Amino acid sequence: MKRITVLLLIVTIMTSAFAKGESSPFVQVKDGRFLRGGQPYYYVGTNFWYGAILGSEGQGGNRERLIRELDNLKAMGIDNLRILVGSDGERGVKTKVEPTLQIAPGVYNDTIFAGLDYLLMEMGKRQMVAVLYLNNSWEWSGGYGFYLEHAGAGRQPRPDEAGYTAFMNAMSKYASNTKAHELFYNYVRDVVTRTNRYTGKKYTDDPAIMSWQIGNEPRAFSEEAKQPFAQWLAETSSLIRSLDKNHLISIGSEGSWGCENDMKLYEQICADRNIDYMNIHLWPYNWSWAHQRTLRKDLQRSCENTKRYIDEHLVVADRLNKPVVMEEFGFPRDGFSFSQESTTTVRDDYYRFVFSLVADNALSGGHFAGCNFWGWGGEAVPVHDQWMVGDDYTGDPAQEAQGLNSVFSTDLSTIAVIKEMVKKLNRE
């Protein structure tokens, strides 16, 4: 009799927990897997970094295009968008995304905040969710360099002017600059506690947000900065958790590649109790697995290295019992062309391979839970190789060749591969 009572109690607890997950409007992590609406959530998403700018009514804003892009993505089965909250610093800087949101610490361009409000409202209507990143170790949206300058560290070098070695040496000072951190924490408070002007919802209560992400590819940038870097991440995630109990928190890390090739550091930062899931990024061309003139020949090596890289990080995910999302990956167009007229056959094959890894994990209930390809260019028509004010926003930020890694609405073969994967995930 006691055994029956205990079994009934266990069933009641499990049923109650399931019902709680099912009734929650927020994406959750339970037993190392994503749940959405109480059901396992495996997904193909995209990077849509410029979404808040497009949703504004100021410079760069185009709400009509935003609506069309969201409708097209939803029709493809994509419901997960990774988005930049806002760029930092002055305008008119080559390779910098503009218009900027944070002009100076705590001084905001309200049209971009309105754009973010509008974007989240429209995503909510479509049952789409956003991963919102708050900082950037790279120069293209301000980030580390912006905070260092305003913390009194002087003018920071930019890679297009001083080279990447000088840039990364300078950025390695961010990890231990407490003044820079305080400026960033003030920004985090302002964003996370915001109320949407169109819906009246507090951001902390909005199911259209899946995750707050500390930054885009945050890095230590030196051996000496590793532990200060880990401490900064822990402080940031703790702050976000104190402000928002509903949403997931993630780092935005590239994986070992973004941790000075130190898997112990990667595991340390992902093990933090406030980090709900793990991230990795993969760039076969940038990481010299594929080369400009031999993209097709290098595809097999790119796929093999991709599988190896993911598997290495899944070992950590298994130990920590947390989901993994490959939230950035890209591959150049055929012939390393920037033209929308060029074919994308090699990219399509690479995408198909990555998607198959997600599908295999979904079938087995594994920790590899999703991927966001980089990036959605949609109906944009690039005019210049280097982005200039007034040009359409593509999936390629201002420091990158416009069109090289973008998926456009006219890339029908790539879109067919994406749709095929979404259908397969839905069947699983």
C-alpha positions as CSV (number, residue, x, y, z in Angstrom):
1,M,0.0,0.0,0.0
2,K,2.9,2.4,0.9
3,R,4.5,1.6,-2.4
4,I,1.3,2.4,-4.4
5,T,1.0,5.7,-2.4
6,V,4.6,6.6,-3.2
7,L,4.1,5.8,-6.9
8,L,1.0,7.9,-7.0
9,L,2.8,10.8,-5.4
10,I,5.6,10.6,-8.0
11,V,3.1,10.5,-10.9
12,T,1.3,13.5,-9.4
13,I,4.6,15.5,-9.1
14,M,5.6,14.6,-12.6
15,T,2.2,15.5,-14.0
16,S,2.2,18.8,-12.1
17,A,5.7,19.7,-13.4
18,F,4.7,18.9,-17.0
19,A,1.5,21.0,-16.6
20,K,3.6,23.9,-15.3
21,G,5.9,23.7,-18.3
22,E,3.0,23.4,-20.7
23,S,1.2,26.4,-19.2
24,S,4.4,28.6,-19.3
25,P,4.4,31.1,-22.1
26,F,8.3,31.3,-21.9
27,V,10.8,29.0,-23.5
28,Q,12.3,26.9,-20.7
29,V,15.1,24.5,-20.0
30,K,14.0,21.2,-18.3
31,D,16.4,18.3,-17.8
32,G,18.9,19.7,-20.3
33,R,16.4,20.3,-23.1
34,F,14.4,23.3,-24.3
35,L,10.6,23.2,-23.8
36,R,8.2,25.5,-25.5
37,G,4.6,25.2,-24.6
38,G,5.5,22.1,-22.6
39,Q,6.9,20.3,-25.8
40,P,10.5,19.7,-26.8
41,Y,11.8,22.6,-28.8
42,Y,14.4,22.0,-31.5
43,Y,14.8,24.7,-34.1
44,V,16.3,26.2,-37.1
45,G,16.6,30.0,-36.7
46,T,18.6,32.9,-38.2
47,N,20.5,35.9,-37.3
48,F,18.6,39.1,-37.9
49,W,20.9,41.6,-36.1
50,Y,19.4,44.7,-37.7
51,G,15.8,44.0,-36.7
52,A,15.5,46.8,-34.1
53,I,16.9,49.3,-36.6
54,L,14.5,48.2,-39.2
55,G,11.6,48.5,-36.8
56,S,12.4,52.2,-36.0
57,E,11.0,55.2,-37.7
58,G,14.3,57.1,-37.9
59,Q,17.4,56.6,-40.0
60,G,17.5,53.1,-41.4
61,G,13.9,52.3,-40.3
62,N,11.6,50.5,-42.7
63,R,8.6,48.9,-40.9
64,E,7.0,47.8,-44.1
65,R,10.1,45.8,-45.0
66,L,10.2,44.4,-41.4
67,I,6.7,43.1,-41.6
68,R,7.4,41.4,-45.0
69,E,10.6,39.9,-43.6
70,L,8.9,38.5,-40.5
71,D,6.1,37.1,-42.6
72,N,8.6,35.4,-45.0
73,L,10.6,33.9,-42.2
74,K,7.5,32.6,-40.5
75,A,6.3,31.1,-43.7
76,M,9.6,29.3,-44.0
77,G,9.1,27.8,-40.5
78,I,11.7,30.0,-38.8
79,D,10.5,31.3,-35.4
80,N,13.9,32.0,-33.6
81,L,15.7,35.3,-34.4
82,R,19.0,36.4,-32.8
83,I,19.1,40.2,-32.7
84,L,21.3,43.0,-31.6
85,V,19.7,45.2,-29.0
86,G,21.6,48.2,-30.2
87,S,24.9,49.7,-31.4
88,D,27.0,51.9,-29.2
89,G,28.9,55.2,-29.7
90,E,29.3,57.8,-32.3
91,R,28.0,57.7,-35.9
92,G,30.0,58.1,-39.0
93,V,32.6,55.5,-38.2
94,K,33.6,53.2,-41.0
95,T,32.6,49.6,-40.3
96,K,30.3,50.6,-37.4
97,V,26.6,49.7,-37.4
98,E,24.4,52.8,-37.3
99,P,22.3,54.5,-36.2
100,T,23.5,53.7,-32.7
101,L,21.2,53.2,-29.7
102,Q,23.6,54.2,-26.9
103,I,25.2,57.5,-28.0
104,A,27.0,57.9,-24.7
105,P,26.7,55.8,-21.4
106,G,23.0,56.1,-20.4
107,V,22.2,58.5,-23.3
108,Y,19.9,56.7,-25.8
109,N,18.5,57.2,-29.3
110,D,14.9,56.6,-28.5
111,T,13.9,55.8,-32.0
112,I,16.0,52.5,-31.8
113,F,14.3,51.6,-28.5
114,A,11.0,52.2,-30.3
115,G,12.2,50.0,-33.1
116,L,13.0,47.2,-30.6
117,D,9.6,47.6,-29.0
118,Y,7.9,47.4,-32.4
119,L,9.9,44.4,-33.4
120,L,9.1,42.5,-30.3
121,M,5.4,43.3,-30.7
122,E,5.3,42.0,-34.2
123,M,7.3,38.9,-33.3
124,G,4.9,38.2,-30.5
125,K,1.9,38.3,-32.9
126,R,3.6,35.6,-35.0
127,Q,4.7,33.4,-32.1
128,M,8.3,34.1,-32.8
129,V,11.0,34.4,-30.1
130,A,14.1,36.6,-29.9
131,V,17.6,36.1,-28.5
132,L,18.7,39.6,-27.6
133,Y,22.4,40.2,-27.2
134,L,23.6,43.2,-25.1
135,N,27.3,43.6,-25.8
136,N,29.9,42.8,-28.4
137,S,33.6,42.1,-28.2
138,W,34.0,43.2,-31.8
139,E,34.0,46.8,-33.1
140,W,31.1,46.7,-35.5
141,S,28.5,47.6,-32.8
142,G,30.7,49.4,-30.3
143,G,30.7,47.0,-27.3
144,Y,34.0,46.5,-25.5
145,G,35.8,49.5,-27.1
146,F,32.9,51.9,-26.4
147,Y,32.9,51.0,-22.7
148,L,36.7,51.2,-22.4
149,E,36.8,54.6,-24.0
150,H,34.1,56.0,-21.6
151,A,35.9,54.3,-18.6
152,G,38.9,56.5,-19.3
153,A,41.1,54.1,-21.2
154,G,41.6,56.5,-24.1
155,R,40.8,56.1,-27.8
156,Q,40.6,52.4,-28.7
157,P,42.1,51.0,-31.9
158,R,39.9,49.6,-34.7
159,P,41.0,46.6,-36.7
160,D,40.5,48.3,-40.0
161,E,43.0,50.9,-39.0
162,A,45.4,49.3,-36.6
163,G,45.0,45.6,-37.4
164,Y,43.5,42.8,-35.4
165,T,46.5,42.1,-33.2
166,A,46.5,45.7,-31.8
167,F,42.7,45.6,-31.5
168,M,42.6,42.3,-29.6
169,N,45.5,43.4,-27.3
170,A,43.4,46.5,-26.4
171,M,40.2,44.6,-26.0
172,S,41.9,42.2,-23.5
173,K,41.9,45.1,-21.0
174,Y,38.0,45.0,-20.8
175,A,37.9,41.9,-18.7
176,S,39.5,43.6,-15.7
177,N,38.2,47.2,-16.2
178,T,35.6,47.5,-13.4
179,K,34.5,51.0,-14.5
180,A,33.7,49.7,-18.0
181,H,31.7,46.9,-16.4
182,E,29.7,49.3,-14.3
183,L,28.8,51.3,-17.4
184,F,27.7,48.1,-19.1
185,Y,25.7,47.0,-16.0
186,N,23.8,50.3,-16.1
187,Y,22.9,49.6,-19.7
188,V,21.7,46.1,-18.8
189,R,19.5,47.5,-16.1
190,D,18.0,50.0,-18.5
191,V,17.3,47.4,-21.2
192,V,16.1,44.5,-19.2
193,T,13.7,46.6,-17.0
194,R,12.2,48.4,-20.0
195,T,8.5,48.5,-20.8
196,N,7.3,48.1,-24.4
197,R,5.5,51.3,-25.4
198,Y,3.2,49.5,-27.9
199,T,2.1,46.5,-25.8
200,G,2.5,47.9,-22.3
201,K,4.4,44.7,-21.3
202,K,7.5,44.8,-19.3
203,Y,10.3,43.1,-21.2
204,T,10.7,40.8,-18.2
205,D,7.1,39.6,-18.9
206,D,7.3,39.3,-22.6
207,P,7.3,35.7,-24.1
208,A,8.5,37.1,-27.4
209,I,12.0,37.1,-25.7
210,M,13.6,33.7,-25.4
211,S,16.9,34.7,-24.0
212,W,19.1,37.6,-22.8
213,Q,22.5,37.1,-24.2
214,I,25.5,38.8,-22.6
215,G,27.2,39.5,-25.8
216,N,28.1,38.7,-29.3
217,E,31.2,36.5,-29.2
218,P,32.5,37.8,-25.9
219,R,36.2,36.9,-25.5
220,A,39.0,37.2,-23.0
221,F,41.5,38.0,-25.7
222,S,44.5,37.0,-23.6
223,E,45.7,34.3,-21.2
224,E,45.9,36.9,-18.3
225,A,42.3,38.0,-18.9
226,K,40.7,34.5,-18.6
227,Q,39.7,34.5,-15.0
228,P,38.6,38.2,-14.9
229,F,36.6,37.4,-18.1
230,A,34.9,34.5,-16.3
231,Q,34.2,36.7,-13.3
232,W,32.6,39.4,-15.5
233,L,30.4,36.9,-17.2
234,A,29.3,35.5,-13.8
235,E,28.5,39.0,-12.5
236,T,26.5,39.9,-15.6
237,S,24.4,36.7,-15.6
238,S,23.8,37.2,-11.8
239,L,22.6,40.8,-12.5
240,I,20.3,39.7,-15.3
241,R,18.8,36.9,-13.2
242,S,18.2,39.4,-10.3
243,L,16.2,41.6,-12.8
244,D,14.4,38.9,-14.7
245,K,13.2,35.5,-13.4
246,N,11.3,34.5,-16.5
247,H,13.8,34.4,-19.4
248,L,16.7,32.2,-20.2
249,I,20.3,33.6,-20.0
250,S,23.1,32.7,-22.4
251,I,26.6,33.9,-23.1
252,G,26.9,34.2,-26.8
253,S,30.3,32.4,-26.9
254,E,31.9,30.8,-29.9
255,G,32.9,27.9,-27.8
256,S,36.6,27.0,-27.3
257,W,37.5,29.2,-30.2
258,G,36.3,32.2,-28.2
259,C,38.0,31.0,-25.0
260,E,41.6,31.1,-26.2
261,N,41.1,27.4,-27.2
262,D,40.7,26.5,-23.6
263,M,37.9,24.0,-23.1
264,K,38.3,24.2,-19.3
265,L,37.5,27.9,-19.5
266,Y,34.5,27.2,-21.7
267,E,33.2,24.6,-19.3
268,Q,33.7,27.0,-16.4
269,I,31.7,29.8,-17.9
270,C,28.9,27.5,-19.1
271,A,28.7,25.8,-15.7
272,D,27.5,29.0,-14.0
273,R,24.2,28.4,-12.4
274,N,22.6,31.4,-14.1
275,I,23.6,30.2,-17.6
276,D,20.7,28.1,-18.9
277,Y,22.2,26.9,-22.2
278,M,25.4,26.8,-24.2
279,N,26.4,28.5,-27.4
280,I,28.9,27.8,-30.1
281,H,29.7,29.5,-33.4
282,L,31.3,28.0,-36.6
283,W,33.0,29.8,-39.5
284,P,34.8,27.4,-41.9
285,Y,36.1,30.1,-44.1
286,N,37.2,32.5,-41.3
287,W,38.8,29.6,-39.5
288,S,40.8,28.5,-42.6
289,W,38.9,25.2,-43.1
290,A,37.8,26.5,-46.5
291,H,39.5,28.8,-48.9
292,Q,38.3,31.3,-51.4
293,R,39.3,29.4,-54.5
294,T,38.5,25.9,-53.3
295,L,35.2,26.1,-51.5
296,R,33.8,22.9,-53.1
297,K,37.0,21.0,-52.6
298,D,37.2,22.1,-49.0
299,L,33.5,21.2,-48.2
300,Q,34.3,17.7,-46.8
301,R,37.0,19.0,-44.5
302,S,34.7,21.8,-43.3
303,C,31.9,19.3,-42.5
304,E,34.3,16.9,-40.7
305,N,35.8,19.7,-38.6
306,T,32.3,21.0,-37.9
307,K,31.2,17.7,-36.6
308,R,34.3,17.3,-34.5
309,Y,33.9,20.8,-33.0
310,I,30.3,20.2,-32.2
311,D,31.0,16.8,-30.6
312,E,33.7,18.3,-28.4
313,H,31.3,20.8,-27.0
314,L,28.5,18.2,-26.7
315,V,30.8,16.3,-24.2
316,V,30.6,19.4,-22.0
317,A,26.9,19.7,-22.5
318,D,26.4,16.1,-21.4
319,R,28.4,16.8,-18.2
320,L,26.5,20.0,-17.5
321,N,23.2,18.7,-18.8
322,K,22.5,21.8,-20.8
323,P,21.3,22.4,-24.3
324,V,23.7,23.6,-27.0
325,V,22.8,26.0,-29.8
326,M,25.1,26.7,-32.8
327,E,23.8,30.2,-33.2
328,E,26.2,31.4,-35.8
329,F,27.5,29.6,-38.8
330,G,28.0,30.7,-42.4
331,F,29.5,29.8,-45.7
332,P,30.4,32.0,-48.6
333,R,28.5,32.0,-51.9
334,D,29.9,30.0,-54.8
335,G,33.0,31.5,-56.3
336,F,33.3,33.7,-53.2
337,S,31.0,36.1,-55.0
338,F,29.1,39.0,-53.3
339,S,26.5,39.1,-56.0
340,Q,22.9,38.0,-55.4
341,E,23.0,36.5,-58.9
342,S,25.6,33.9,-57.9
343,T,24.7,30.4,-57.0
344,T,25.0,28.9,-53.5
345,T,25.4,25.2,-54.1
346,V,28.3,24.6,-51.7
347,R,26.6,26.7,-49.0
348,D,23.4,24.6,-49.5
349,D,25.4,21.4,-48.9
350,Y,27.0,22.8,-45.8
351,Y,23.7,24.0,-44.4
352,R,22.1,20.6,-45.2
353,F,24.9,18.9,-43.2
354,V,24.6,21.2,-40.2
355,F,20.8,20.8,-40.2
356,S,21.1,17.0,-40.3
357,L,23.1,17.1,-37.1
358,V,20.3,19.0,-35.4
359,A,17.7,16.6,-36.8
360,D,19.7,13.5,-35.6
361,N,19.9,15.0,-32.1
362,A,16.2,15.8,-32.1
363,L,15.4,12.2,-33.0
364,S,17.6,11.0,-30.1
365,G,16.5,13.6,-27.6
366,G,20.1,15.0,-27.5
367,H,21.5,18.3,-26.2
368,F,22.2,19.8,-29.7
369,A,19.0,21.7,-29.7
370,G,19.2,24.3,-32.5
371,C,21.1,26.5,-34.9
372,N,20.8,30.0,-36.3
373,F,22.4,30.5,-39.7
374,W,24.2,33.8,-40.4
375,G,22.4,35.7,-41.6
376,W,19.1,36.7,-43.1
377,G,19.5,39.3,-45.9
378,G,15.9,39.0,-47.0
379,E,14.9,41.4,-49.7
380,A,17.9,43.7,-49.3
381,V,19.8,44.7,-52.4
382,P,23.5,45.5,-51.7
383,V,24.8,48.5,-53.5
384,H,28.4,48.7,-52.3
385,D,30.9,46.0,-51.2
386,Q,31.3,47.9,-48.0
387,W,28.0,49.1,-46.3
388,M,27.4,52.8,-46.5
389,V,24.7,54.9,-44.8
390,G,21.5,54.6,-46.8
391,D,22.2,51.1,-48.1
392,D,19.9,48.3,-47.3
393,Y,20.8,46.2,-44.2
394,T,21.9,42.7,-45.1
395,G,22.9,39.7,-43.0
396,D,26.5,41.1,-43.3
397,P,27.3,43.8,-40.8
398,A,29.1,47.0,-41.8
399,Q,32.6,45.6,-41.5
400,E,32.0,42.6,-43.8
401,A,31.6,42.3,-47.6
402,Q,27.9,42.9,-48.3
403,G,26.2,39.8,-49.6
404,L,29.0,37.2,-48.9
405,N,27.3,35.4,-46.0
406,S,23.7,36.7,-46.4
407,V,20.8,34.5,-47.3
408,F,18.5,36.5,-49.6
409,S,14.9,36.0,-50.5
410,T,16.1,35.2,-54.0
411,D,18.3,32.3,-52.8
412,L,15.6,29.8,-53.6
413,S,17.9,26.7,-53.3
414,T,19.0,27.6,-49.8
415,I,15.4,28.4,-48.7
416,A,14.4,25.0,-50.0
417,V,17.0,23.4,-47.8
418,I,15.8,25.4,-44.8
419,K,12.2,24.4,-45.4
420,E,13.1,20.8,-45.8
421,M,14.8,20.8,-42.4
422,V,11.9,22.6,-40.7
423,K,9.5,19.9,-42.0
424,K,11.8,17.2,-40.8
425,L,12.0,18.7,-37.3
426,N,8.3,19.1,-37.1
427,R,7.9,15.4,-38.0
428,E,10.3,14.4,-35.3
